[in-house]
């Protein structure tokens, strides 16, 4: 009896860019992995960047992705650009191997080949985006939120110090407060001013009467709290010394105040763990509302605001999130251990396509006394390939 066999399944395009360059079998398997998320754990000097570059080259050479559907993220723009350069070099080597060629062949090799390869590499590199997570968040806001007033101007570190110093001057009740009429100036009684002055003097004492140290530590506190997701850019945390137990307060208000108080405690504990005096952390919490109002009035934001702002915008605008996820097919991430909590929340939203349920008090919606829920927005799954230190 004659047996007929089924036609062989169509195989994907092969990729030979790793031949002779990467010998570790586990690394080779990870380069061609088809899993939704891959974490390459390795320490410094173990070839992480080479594997990431090989992954990009594999995706492009095998036809699994177009360059405009890939983003390359790292801790610095320089590191991200270096990974992109390596990937392009794997695809289009600058010099052709002529070790076994004769002298005549070397002389006759056309120069046009090198220039054509360089031109192709330049065009491909223009389509392949690389940068930091801050730049990634900024790009989201500029592209999708620009027409909705959601793309703020990012201030430099020097401007942050100036704004914090001005906020401290306002909340302690400076002599020129009478000449100011700002919406952020909510201190209207002498007791509150005295409390703020007491906290400022305590922070100044713990900083050896050095105002510059106080300002620098307050800025550091705000950056830490925003990056850790404890404080949302859109939330103004009360600087009250104690809870208000008035009988006319609603249950929602009490729950919101209790959640804010727990958040304040977490903020102070984190600052102390990072070597910042408790008095300075308490002062920073009092400065925060006025500082954020200054940003709101000027239409500006801190670099540490960007990930949270981009995430909040995408949650509030499912159509923009769907458009982003439809275009984005592969995320290549280096230095995964340096990703902050707020940046990680943005990545999870972009990759998963919905806002996650949060059972802890650090969730921005829970901080505002709101119930959290899952919002299923898009079912396309961009793939994540990241590398980080094993420790």
C-alpha positions in Angstrom: 0.0 0.0 0.0 1.4 3.4 -1.0 1.6 5.8 1.9 1.5 9.5 1.3 3.1 11.9 3.8 1.8 15.3 4.7 3.6 18.2 3.2 6.2 19.7 5.5 5.2 22.7 7.6 6.4 26.0 6.5 9.4 27.0 8.5 10.2 30.6 9.6 13.1 32.3 8.1 16.4 31.3 9.7 18.9 33.8 11.1 22.6 33.2 11.0 23.7 36.5 12.6 24.7 34.7 15.9 27.0 32.2 14.1 30.5 32.3 15.7 29.6 35.2 18.0 27.5 33.7 20.8 28.4 30.2 22.0 26.3 29.8 25.1 23.3 27.5 24.3 21.0 29.2 26.8 21.7 32.6 25.3 21.2 31.3 21.8 17.8 29.8 22.8 16.7 33.1 24.4 17.6 35.1 21.2 15.1 33.1 19.2 12.5 32.6 22.0 8.9 33.1 21.2 7.7 33.6 24.8 5.7 36.8 25.6 8.4 37.8 28.1 12.0 36.8 28.6 14.3 37.9 31.4 18.1 37.3 30.8 19.7 37.3 34.3 23.4 38.0 34.2 26.0 40.2 35.8 28.2 42.9 34.4 30.6 41.8 31.6 28.6 38.6 30.7 27.6 39.8 27.2 24.1 41.1 27.9 24.3 43.8 25.4 25.5 41.4 22.7 22.5 39.1 23.3 20.1 42.1 23.2 21.6 43.3 19.9 21.5 39.8 18.5 17.8 39.5 19.5 17.0 42.7 17.6 19.0 41.6 14.5 17.2 38.2 14.7 13.8 39.8 14.8 14.6 42.0 11.8 16.5 39.4 9.7 13.9 36.6 10.3 11.1 39.0 9.2 9.3 38.7 12.6 9.2 42.5 13.0 9.7 45.7 11.2 12.1 48.3 12.7 9.4 50.7 13.5 7.7 48.1 15.7 10.6 47.8 18.1 11.8 50.0 20.9 15.1 49.7 22.7 15.2 50.9 26.3 18.1 51.3 28.7 19.2 53.4 31.7 20.9 56.0 29.5 20.4 57.2 25.9 24.0 56.3 25.2 23.6 52.7 26.3 20.4 52.3 24.3 22.0 53.8 21.2 25.0 51.4 21.6 22.7 48.4 21.5 21.1 49.7 18.3 24.5 50.2 16.7 25.5 46.7 17.5 22.3 45.3 16.1 22.8 47.2 12.9 26.4 46.1 12.6 25.3 42.5 12.9 22.8 43.0 10.0 25.1 45.1 7.8 28.8 44.8 8.8 30.9 47.8 7.9 33.8 45.7 6.6 33.5 42.6 4.5 35.6 39.6 5.6 38.3 39.2 3.0 40.8 37.1 4.9 40.8 34.4 2.2 40.6 36.7 -0.8 43.5 37.3 -3.2 45.2 40.6 -3.6 43.4 41.1 -7.0 40.0 40.4 -5.4 40.7 42.9 -2.6 41.6 45.6 -5.1 38.6 44.9 -7.3 36.1 44.9 -4.5 33.7 47.8 -5.3 33.6 50.7 -2.9 29.9 51.1 -3.7 29.2 48.0 -1.6 30.4 49.7 1.6 28.5 52.9 0.9 25.3 51.0 0.1 25.6 49.1 3.3 26.1 52.3 5.2 23.1 53.9 3.6 20.9 50.9 4.4 22.2 50.9 8.0 21.4 54.6 8.3 17.8 54.2 6.9 17.2 51.2 9.2 18.6 53.0 12.2 16.2 56.0 11.6 13.2 53.6 11.9 14.6 51.8 15.0 13.8 53.8 18.2 16.2 53.8 21.2 16.3 55.8 24.4 15.5 55.8 28.1 12.2 55.0 29.8 11.8 58.8 30.5 12.2 59.4 26.8 9.7 56.7 26.0 7.1 58.2 28.4 7.8 61.7 26.9 7.2 60.3 23.4 3.9 58.8 24.5 2.7 62.1 25.9 4.0 64.1 22.9 2.4 61.8 20.3 -0.9 60.9 21.9 -1.6 63.6 24.5 -0.3 66.7 22.7 -3.7 67.6 21.3 -5.4 67.0 24.7 -3.1 69.3 26.7 -1.3 66.4 28.4 2.3 67.0 27.3 4.0 69.2 29.9 7.4 70.8 29.7 10.0 68.9 31.7 12.1 71.1 34.0 15.8 70.6 34.7 17.2 69.7 38.1 18.4 73.3 38.7 14.8 74.5 38.2 13.5 71.9 40.6 15.7 73.2 43.3 14.5 76.8 42.7 10.9 75.7 42.8 11.4 73.8 46.1 13.1 76.7 47.7 10.2 79.0 46.6 7.7 76.6 48.0 9.5 76.4 51.3 9.5 80.2 51.5 5.7 80.3 50.9 4.6 77.6 53.3 6.6 79.0 56.2 4.9 82.4 55.7 7.5 84.8 54.3 7.1 88.5 54.6 6.1 88.9 51.0 3.2 86.4 51.1 0.8 89.3 51.4 1.9 90.5 47.9 1.2 87.1 46.4 -2.2 85.8 45.4 -1.6 82.1 44.4 -4.1 79.3 44.4 -1.4 77.1 46.0 -1.3 79.4 49.1 -3.8 77.6 51.3 -2.2 78.5 54.7 -4.6 81.1 56.2 -4.1 80.7 60.0 -1.2 81.4 62.2 -1.1 78.0 63.8 -0.5 76.2 60.5 2.2 78.7 59.7 3.9 78.1 63.1 3.7 74.3 62.5 5.4 74.6 59.1 8.1 77.0 60.6 8.7 74.5 63.3 9.2 71.6 60.8 11.4 73.8 58.6 13.6 74.8 61.6 13.9 71.1 62.6 15.0 70.1 59.1 17.4 73.1 59.0 18.9 72.0 62.4 19.4 68.4 61.2 21.2 69.8 58.0 23.7 71.9 60.0 21.8 75.1 59.2 22.6 74.6 55.5 19.6 75.7 53.4 21.1 74.2 50.2 21.3 70.8 51.9 17.6 71.1 53.0 16.5 71.9 49.5 18.6 69.2 47.9 17.2 66.6 50.3 13.6 67.7 49.8 14.1 67.4 46.0 15.6 63.9 46.6 12.5 62.9 48.7 10.1 64.1 46.0 12.0 62.2 43.3 12.1 59.0 45.4 8.4 59.1 46.2 7.4 59.7 42.6 9.6 57.0 41.1 8.4 54.5 43.7 4.8 55.2 42.9 4.0 56.4 46.4 3.0 59.9 45.3 1.1 60.6 42.1 1.7 63.9 40.3 -2.0 64.6 40.3 -2.5 64.1 44.0 -2.0 66.8 46.6 -1.2 65.3 50.0 -2.4 67.2 53.1 0.2 68.5 55.4 -2.0 68.3 58.5 -0.2 67.3 61.7 -3.1 65.1 62.9 -6.4 63.6 61.8 -9.7 65.5 61.8 -12.3 63.4 63.6 -15.2 65.7 63.1 -18.6 64.0 63.2 -19.7 65.7 60.0 -17.0 64.0 57.9 -18.2 61.4 55.4 -17.0 57.8 55.3 -15.3 58.4 51.9 -13.4 61.4 53.3 -12.3 59.4 56.4 -11.1 56.6 54.2 -9.3 59.0 51.9 -7.6 60.7 54.8 -6.6 57.4 56.4 -5.1 56.2 53.1 -3.2 59.5 52.8 -1.8 59.2 56.3 -0.6 55.7 55.6 1.1 56.9 52.4 2.8 59.7 54.4 4.2 57.2 56.8 5.5 55.1 54.0 7.1 58.2 52.4 8.9 59.1 55.6 10.1 55.5 56.2 11.5 55.3 52.7 13.4 58.6 53.0 14.9 57.5 56.3 16.1 54.3 54.7 17.9 56.4 52.1 19.7 58.3 54.7 17.5 61.4 54.8 16.6 63.0 58.1 13.0 62.3 59.3 12.5 66.1 59.9 13.4 66.8 56.2 11.1 64.1 55.0 8.2 65.5 57.0 9.0 69.0 55.6 9.1 67.6 52.1 5.5 66.2 52.5 4.4 69.7 53.5 6.2 71.3 50.6 4.8 68.8 48.0 1.2 70.3 47.5 2.6 73.8 46.9 5.4 72.4 44.7 2.9 70.4 42.6 0.6 73.4 42.2 3.6 75.4 40.9 4.0 72.8 38.2 0.3 72.8 37.4 0.2 76.6 37.0 3.4 76.6 34.8 2.4 73.5 32.8 5.6 71.8 33.8 6.7 68.5 35.3 9.6 66.7 36.9 11.5 63.9 35.0 10.2 61.6 37.7 6.6 62.5 36.8 6.8 61.3 33.2 6.1 57.6 33.7 3.1 58.2 36.0 1.7 60.9 33.7 2.0 58.7 30.6 0.4 55.8 32.4 -2.4 57.8 33.8 -3.1 59.3 30.3 -3.2 55.8 28.7 -5.5 54.5 31.4 -7.9 57.5 30.8 -7.6 57.2 27.0 -8.0 53.5 25.9 -7.9 54.4 22.2 -4.4 55.8 22.6 -3.3 52.8 24.5 -4.7 50.5 21.8 -3.0 52.5 19.1 0.3 52.3 20.9 0.0 48.6 21.5 -1.0 47.9 17.9 2.2 49.5 16.7 4.5 48.2 19.3 5.5 44.6 18.8 8.8 44.1 20.7 10.3 45.9 23.7 14.0 45.4 24.2 15.0 46.5 27.7 18.5 46.6 29.3 19.4 47.2 32.9 16.1 45.9 34.1 17.2 46.2 37.8 17.3 50.0 37.4 13.6 50.3 36.4 11.6 52.2 39.0 8.2 51.3 40.3 6.4 54.0 38.3 8.3 53.0 35.1 7.5 49.4 35.7 3.8 50.2 36.1 3.9 52.0 32.7 5.6 49.0 31.0 3.0 46.6 32.5 0.2 48.7 31.2 1.6 48.9 27.7 2.4 45.2 27.6 -0.7 43.8 29.3 -3.2 46.3 27.9 -5.2 46.9 31.1 -4.9 48.5 34.5 -4.1 46.0 37.2 -6.1 45.4 40.3 -4.1 46.8 43.3 -4.6 45.4 46.8 -2.0 47.6 48.4 -2.2 51.2 49.5 0.5 52.4 47.0 -1.9 52.3 44.1 -2.7 55.8 42.9 -6.5 55.2 42.8 -6.5 53.7 46.3 -4.5 56.8 47.5 -7.4 58.9 46.3 -10.0 56.7 48.0 -11.3 55.1 44.8 -11.9 51.5 44.1 -9.6 49.9 41.6 -10.8 47.6 38.8 -9.4 45.9 35.7 -10.0 47.6 32.5 -9.5 45.3 29.5 -8.6 47.5 26.6 -6.6 45.6 24.0 -5.7 41.9 23.4 -2.6 42.3 21.3 0.5 41.3 23.4 3.8 43.1 22.6 6.7 40.9 23.6 9.3 41.9 26.2 13.0 40.9 26.1 15.0 42.3 29.0 18.3 41.8 30.7 19.4 42.7 34.2 21.9 41.9 37.0 21.2 38.5 38.6 21.4 40.1 42.1 
